[in-house]
Amino acid sequence: MEKFKVNLRGTVFLSRSSALKKTLDILTTENQAEILADGSYYLDRNPLIFHHILDHFCNGHFHLPRNICPIHARKELEFWAVSLADVPECCYGTLYDDNESEQRAIRALEEEADSVEEQYNMILDRHQTAGSCAVIRHKLVQALNFSMQSFLGKVWLLIVAVFTAMSIAVFLLQSTTVFRNQRPGQPSNKSLEMYGHNPKVLRMATTIVSPEMAFVEILSNTVLVLDLVLRFSISHRKKTFFRKPYNVLELLTEMIIYIFITLEFLSPSPESIGDSATYELAMLLQILYSLRVLRIFRVLDSCSEMKMLKLSLLKSKTEFCLFVTVLISFAFVFGSWIYWVEFLNTETFPNIFVGIWWAIVTMTTVGYGDFAPKSTAGYFVGVLTCIFGLILLSMPVATIASNFSKIYDCYNFRKTHLKAKRSKEFKPRCYQQNETSLL
């Protein structure tokens, strides 16, 4: 076949591929190419990767360069009717490494925040009067939902952070005897009989939180309740506000703190909580009492880096579920192995469940040391469990770190780009021509 020319924005290529000529004829009929006077085909397209497209039409195989945009590469392949089945495996990274899913997740997060702000701006425009409740509500929205964008928001965020830290500090300090006062009177024999076997239970039953600590607790909790009430008052979807697990958990935490402090001071004596289900209720409240530590995530949620971490964890949920499944499965395997190889030893691993506990502790590299093999076969199983645990742990850690790095880089690039667009220094030239100047 005779040679023919392909002109891409002034860059001329020579070829004798019949498949390429057939494709160019089809593009010409679709008005996406034109035949010049010299018989060459002209296309107004970027010639950057046409060398590689030409390899496909001439030789049946090709490779993509690494220094091109993946989206541009896919569009070029689609334009030249190159099947994705013809792309070699070594070029998958070039074709799909565009971080599109990460950018889409970041855009969705930003669009959700923008939609909230837009709705409240509309409310403000409808009630733009001095002293209007809508003006106050708009300022509250700016302060609570966009804390880092206003002075009032930064101040309120600092207040919430301080009282959150105070609440957590009270929770930690009240477990020590220094910040607890003895209940009125001496511990009775019944109290000693009920709790004497456990010094921790005896201390908690015969002492109460000091009034100073209780005051700090109530004050910090009241401020945090006020924050929750303000967030509910400015919410434009009040029915769905408490459908969010975090809001429900926060409300539950506030209620438990008030209930616990009330029971702490109203309980007349240690014996009153010893003979009934009240004791079990008190222990349950103590466990739920620790949920206050989760308040710190309310403060951290205002940080962009925290939002990127949440996105990376959501993106890694499949890998994390796979990790947990594999961990539990092999814990059953190694737990049963260690039980049977140590079966003749009466001092270790009384049942398979203890072996499973040992396998999980060993594979996660915690190693409490409460149970350990004694035989040579048990040592061998222990070594296998340790090695497999190290290999298994590297999978979720590497995946989450990689996803976080990608999402965080995309967020920084996007933030820098948006900042440059809004900057006064970035003013692209604009050439305006009217019809009379062209005549």
C-alpha positions in Angstrom: 0.0 0.0 0.0 1.2 3.5 -0.8 2.3 5.9 1.9 0.0 8.6 3.1 0.4 11.6 5.4 -1.4 12.3 8.7 -1.2 15.9 9.8 -1.9 16.5 13.5 -1.7 20.3 14.2 1.3 20.6 11.9 3.1 17.5 13.0 3.2 15.2 10.0 3.3 11.4 10.2 3.9 8.9 7.3 2.3 5.5 7.3 1.1 2.8 4.9 -1.2 1.0 7.4 -4.5 0.1 5.7 -6.2 -0.2 9.1 -5.2 3.4 9.9 -6.4 4.6 6.5 -9.8 2.9 7.0 -10.1 4.6 10.4 -9.2 8.0 8.9 -11.8 7.5 6.2 -14.5 6.8 8.8 -13.4 9.9 10.8 -13.6 12.0 7.6 -17.2 10.9 7.0 -18.0 11.9 10.6 -16.4 15.4 10.0 -13.7 14.7 12.6 -11.0 14.7 10.0 -10.5 16.4 6.6 -8.5 15.7 3.5 -6.2 18.5 2.4 -5.3 19.5 -1.2 -2.2 17.4 -1.1 -4.2 14.3 -0.1 -3.1 14.2 3.5 -5.4 13.8 6.4 -5.7 16.7 8.8 -6.9 16.3 12.4 -7.0 19.0 15.1 -5.7 16.7 17.9 -2.7 16.5 20.2 0.1 14.5 18.5 1.7 13.6 21.9 0.9 9.8 21.9 0.1 9.3 18.2 3.5 7.6 17.7 2.2 4.9 20.1 -1.2 4.8 18.4 0.6 4.4 15.1 2.5 1.4 16.5 -0.9 -0.3 17.2 -2.1 0.2 13.6 1.2 -0.9 12.0 2.4 -3.7 14.3 -0.7 -4.7 16.3 0.9 -3.9 19.6 1.9 -0.7 21.4 3.0 0.8 24.7 1.9 4.1 26.4 4.4 6.6 27.8 4.4 7.1 31.5 4.5 10.9 31.5 0.9 11.5 30.2 -2.4 12.1 31.8 -4.4 8.9 32.2 -7.6 10.6 31.2 -6.1 12.0 28.1 -4.7 8.5 27.2 -8.1 6.9 27.6 -9.8 9.6 25.4 -7.2 9.1 22.7 -7.7 5.3 22.7 -11.4 5.9 22.4 -11.1 8.3 19.6 -8.8 6.1 17.5 -11.0 3.0 18.3 -8.3 1.1 20.1 -9.7 -1.7 22.2 -8.8 -1.8 25.8 -8.1 -5.5 25.4 -5.0 -4.5 23.3 -3.4 -2.5 26.1 -0.5 -4.4 27.6 -0.4 -5.1 31.3 2.7 -2.9 31.8 0.6 0.1 30.8 -2.3 -0.4 33.2 -0.7 2.1 35.6 -0.4 4.7 32.9 -4.0 4.2 31.8 -5.7 4.1 35.2 -3.5 5.9 37.8 -5.5 9.1 37.7 -6.7 9.3 41.3 -10.2 9.8 40.0 -11.9 8.0 42.8 -10.0 9.9 45.4 -10.9 13.2 43.7 -14.5 12.2 43.5 -14.7 11.4 47.2 -13.1 14.8 48.1 -15.5 16.6 45.8 -18.5 14.9 47.4 -17.3 16.0 50.8 -16.8 19.6 49.7 -20.1 19.6 47.8 -22.0 18.4 50.9 -20.5 21.3 52.9 -21.2 23.8 50.1 -24.8 22.7 49.9 -25.3 23.3 53.6 -23.8 26.8 53.3 -25.8 27.6 50.2 -29.1 26.7 51.9 -28.4 28.9 54.8 -27.2 31.7 52.6 -30.6 31.5 50.9 -32.3 31.7 54.3 -30.2 34.8 55.2 -31.1 36.5 51.9 -34.8 36.1 52.6 -34.5 37.5 56.1 -31.8 40.2 55.7 -33.1 42.5 58.4 -31.3 43.9 61.5 -31.7 41.7 64.5 -33.3 38.9 62.4 -33.1 35.4 63.8 -31.9 34.2 60.4 -28.8 36.5 60.7 -27.9 34.9 64.1 -28.6 31.5 62.8 -26.4 32.1 59.8 -23.5 33.2 62.1 -24.0 30.0 64.1 -23.9 27.9 61.0 -20.6 29.6 60.0 -19.2 29.1 63.5 -20.3 25.5 64.0 -20.1 23.9 60.6 -17.2 26.0 59.2 -15.2 26.6 62.3 -11.9 27.5 60.6 -13.5 30.1 58.3 -14.6 32.6 61.0 -13.3 34.2 64.2 -16.3 33.1 66.2 -16.0 29.6 64.9 -12.3 29.4 65.9 -13.2 30.7 69.4 -16.0 28.3 69.9 -13.9 25.4 68.6 -11.2 26.3 71.2 -13.8 26.4 74.0 -15.2 23.0 73.0 -11.7 21.6 72.8 -10.7 22.9 76.2 -13.9 21.5 77.9 -13.5 18.2 76.0 -10.0 17.9 77.4 -11.3 18.8 80.9 -14.0 16.1 80.7 -11.5 13.5 79.6 -9.1 14.5 82.4 -11.8 14.2 85.0 -12.7 10.7 83.7 -9.0 9.7 84.1 -8.4 11.3 87.5 -11.5 10.1 89.3 -10.2 6.6 89.2 -7.5 7.5 91.6 -7.8 7.8 95.4 -6.3 11.3 95.4 -9.4 12.8 93.7 -12.0 10.8 95.6 -13.5 11.4 99.1 -14.5 8.8 101.7 -18.2 8.3 102.1 -19.6 9.4 105.4 -19.0 6.9 108.2 -16.7 3.9 108.3 -17.0 1.0 106.0 -19.2 -1.6 107.6 -18.5 -5.3 107.9 -21.0 -6.0 105.2 -19.1 -3.7 102.8 -15.8 -5.4 103.6 -17.4 -8.8 103.2 -18.9 -7.8 99.8 -16.0 -6.0 98.3 -13.0 -6.9 100.5 -11.7 -9.4 98.1 -11.2 -6.7 95.4 -9.4 -3.5 96.5 -10.5 -1.7 93.4 -14.2 -2.5 93.9 -13.9 -1.6 97.6 -12.3 1.8 96.8 -15.0 2.7 94.2 -17.8 1.5 96.5 -16.7 3.3 99.7 -15.6 6.6 98.1 -17.2 9.2 95.9 -15.9 11.8 93.5 -14.7 15.0 95.2 -17.1 18.0 94.8 -14.5 19.9 92.9 -14.1 17.2 90.3 -17.9 16.8 90.1 -18.3 20.6 89.5 -15.7 20.5 86.7 -17.5 17.5 85.3 -20.9 19.1 85.3 -19.6 22.4 83.9 -17.7 20.7 81.0 -20.6 18.4 80.2 -23.0 21.4 80.2 -20.9 23.2 77.7 -20.8 20.1 75.5 -24.5 19.7 75.8 -24.9 23.3 74.7 -22.8 22.6 71.6 -25.0 19.6 70.7 -28.2 21.7 71.2 -26.8 24.5 69.0 -25.9 22.0 66.3 -29.4 20.6 66.5 -31.0 24.1 66.4 -29.2 25.1 63.2 -29.8 21.8 61.5 -32.1 22.1 58.5 -32.9 18.4 58.7 -33.8 17.8 62.3 -35.5 14.5 61.6 -32.2 13.1 60.3 -30.0 14.8 62.8 -30.3 12.0 65.4 -30.2 9.3 62.7 -26.4 9.9 62.5 -24.7 7.4 64.9 -22.2 10.0 66.2 -25.0 12.4 67.3 -26.9 9.6 69.0 -23.7 8.4 70.7 -22.9 11.9 71.9 -26.4 12.4 73.4 -26.2 9.0 75.1 -22.8 9.9 76.6 -24.2 13.2 78.0 -27.1 11.5 79.6 -25.0 8.8 81.1 -22.6 11.3 82.7 -25.5 13.1 84.4 -27.1 9.9 85.6 -23.8 8.6 86.9 -23.0 11.7 88.9 -26.6 11.7 90.3 -26.3 8.1 91.4 -22.8 8.7 92.8 -24.0 11.3 95.3 -27.5 10.0 96.0 -26.3 6.5 96.9 -26.4 6.5 100.7 -24.1 3.6 101.4 -22.0 1.0 99.6 -24.5 -1.7 100.7 -27.2 -0.1 98.6 -25.6 -1.2 95.4 -24.4 -4.5 96.5 -27.5 -6.8 96.8 -29.3 -6.0 93.6 -29.0 -5.3 89.9 -28.0 -1.8 90.8 -24.4 -2.9 91.2 -24.4 -4.4 87.7 -26.1 -1.2 86.4 -23.3 0.9 88.0 -20.6 -1.2 86.3 -22.4 -0.9 83.0 -22.6 2.9 83.4 -18.9 3.0 84.2 -18.1 1.2 80.9 -20.4 3.5 79.0 -19.0 6.4 80.9 -15.7 5.9 79.0 -17.5 6.8 75.7 -16.8 10.5 76.6 -13.3 10.0 75.1 -15.0 9.8 71.7 -15.8 13.5 72.0 -12.3 14.3 70.8 -13.4 13.2 67.4 -16.0 16.1 67.3 -13.1 18.5 67.6 -10.8 16.7 65.2 -13.7 16.5 62.7 -13.1 20.2 62.0 -9.6 19.3 60.8 -9.2 18.6 57.1 -6.6 15.9 57.7 -9.0 14.1 59.9 -11.6 14.1 57.1 -9.0 12.7 54.7 -8.2 9.9 57.3 -11.9 9.0 57.4 -12.0 8.8 53.6 -9.0 6.6 53.5 -10.4 4.3 56.2 -13.7 4.1 54.2 -11.8 3.3 51.0 -9.9 0.5 52.9 -12.9 -1.1 54.5 -12.8 -4.1 52.1 -9.2 -4.8 52.8 -9.8 -4.4 56.5 -12.7 -6.8 56.5 -10.6 -9.3 54.6 -7.8 -8.9 57.2 -10.2 -9.6 60.1 -11.6 -12.6 58.3 -8.2 -14.1 57.6 -7.0 -13.3 61.2 -9.9 -15.1 62.8 -9.7 -18.0 60.4 -6.0 -18.7 61.1 -6.6 -18.0 64.8 -8.8 -21.1 64.8 -6.1 -23.0 63.0 -3.2 -22.1 65.1 -5.3 -22.2 68.3 -6.3 -25.8 67.6 -2.8 -26.7 66.7 -1.2 -25.4 69.9 -3.9 -27.1 72.0 -3.3 -30.5 70.5 0.5 -30.3 70.5 0.4 -29.2 74.1 -2.3 -31.7 75.0 -0.1 -33.8 77.3 1.0 -30.7 79.3 -1.5 -30.1 82.0 -0.2 -26.6 82.9 -1.0 -24.9 79.5 -3.9 -24.4 77.2 -6.8 -26.0 79.1 -9.1 -25.8 76.0 -9.1 -24.7 72.4 -10.6 -21.3 73.2 -7.6 -20.4 75.2 -5.4 -21.5 72.3 -7.4 -19.2 70.0 -6.8 -16.3 72.4 -3.1 -17.1 72.4 -3.0 -17.2 68.6 -4.7 -13.8 68.2 -2.4 -12.2 70.8 0.6 -13.8 69.1 -0.3 -12.9 65.5 -1.0 -9.3 66.5 2.5 -9.1 68.2 0.9 -8.2 71.6 2.2 -11.2 73.5 0.7 -11.0 77.0 2.7 -14.1 78.1 -0.2 -15.5 80.2 0.0 -18.7 78.2 3.0 -20.1 76.4 4.0 -23.4 74.8 6.3 -25.8 76.7 7.1 -28.5 74.2 9.3 -28.5 71.1 6.3 -28.9 68.8 4.6 -26.0 70.6 7.7 -23.8 70.0 7.5 -24.7 66.3 3.8 -23.7 66.1 4.6 -20.5 68.0 7.2 -19.6 65.4 4.8 -20.2 62.6 2.2 -18.1 64.3 4.6 -15.2 64.8 5.8 -15.2 61.2 2.3 -15.4 59.8 1.2 -12.6 62.1 3.9 -10.3 60.8 3.0 -11.0 57.2 -0.7 -10.6 57.9 -0.3 -7.2 59.8 1.7 -5.7 56.9 -1.3 -5.9 54.6 -3.8 -3.5 56.2 -1.1 -1.1 57.4 0.3 -0.7 53.9 -3.1 -0.4 52.3 -4.4 2.2 54.7 -1.2 4.2 54.5 -1.2 4.1 50.7 -4.8 5.2 50.5 -4.2 8.0 53.0 -1.2 9.2 51.1 -3.1 9.3 47.8 -6.1 11.1 49.2 -4.0 13.5 51.2 -1.9 14.4 48.2 -5.0 14.9 46.0 -6.5 17.1 48.7 -3.4 19.3 48.9 -3.2 19.6 45.1 -6.9 20.5 44.9 -6.6 23.0 47.7 -3.6 24.6 46.1 -5.4 24.8 42.7 -8.5 26.3 44.2 -6.5 28.8 46.1 -4.6 29.8 42.9 -7.9 30.3 41.1 -9.2 32.6 43.8 -5.9 34.5 44.0 -5.6 38.0 42.4 -2.2 37.1 41.1 -3.7 34.4 38.8 -5.2 36.4 36.0 -5.1 34.5 32.7 -5.1 36.6 29.5 -8.5 37.0 27.9 -8.6 37.8 24.2 -11.9 39.3 23.3 -12.9 39.8 19.6 -16.1 40.9 18.3 -17.5 40.3 14.9 -16.7 43.8 13.5 -13.0 43.4 14.2 -12.9 40.2 12.3 -14.5 41.7 9.2 
